[in-house]
């Protein structure tokens, strides 16, 4: 009974805004984190979340730049506009286009 109550509390506290993951860390990194927890009074989990959030933003910027580069080098987008018509706004002469006999 106690376990199920604790499980429910866990889901109420963390299930809404974050998910739980299990990762492997090397011992040297954990020692560094533990020393940092003593200096900052932050939990090891909080420090790890902060580091991951920061790096996710950096990697997100890299992905965004990469996507822009791919779009810039897209051959279909480069071809857009290569054929020029008589008017850029076709709606102004739609009757001439469809009623031409």
Number of C-alpha atoms within 10 A of each C-alpha: 6 7 8 9 9 11 12 12 12 12 14 11 11 11 12 8 8 9 8 9 5 5 5 5 8 7 9 9 10 13 11 11 18 15 12 15 16 11 9 9 8 13 14 17 11 11 16 13 12 12 11 12 12 12 12 12 11 12 12 12 12 12 12 12 12 12 12 12 11 11 13 12 11 11 10 9 10 11 9 9 8 7 6 8 9 6 9 8 9 12 10 9 10 11 10 11 10 8 7 7 5
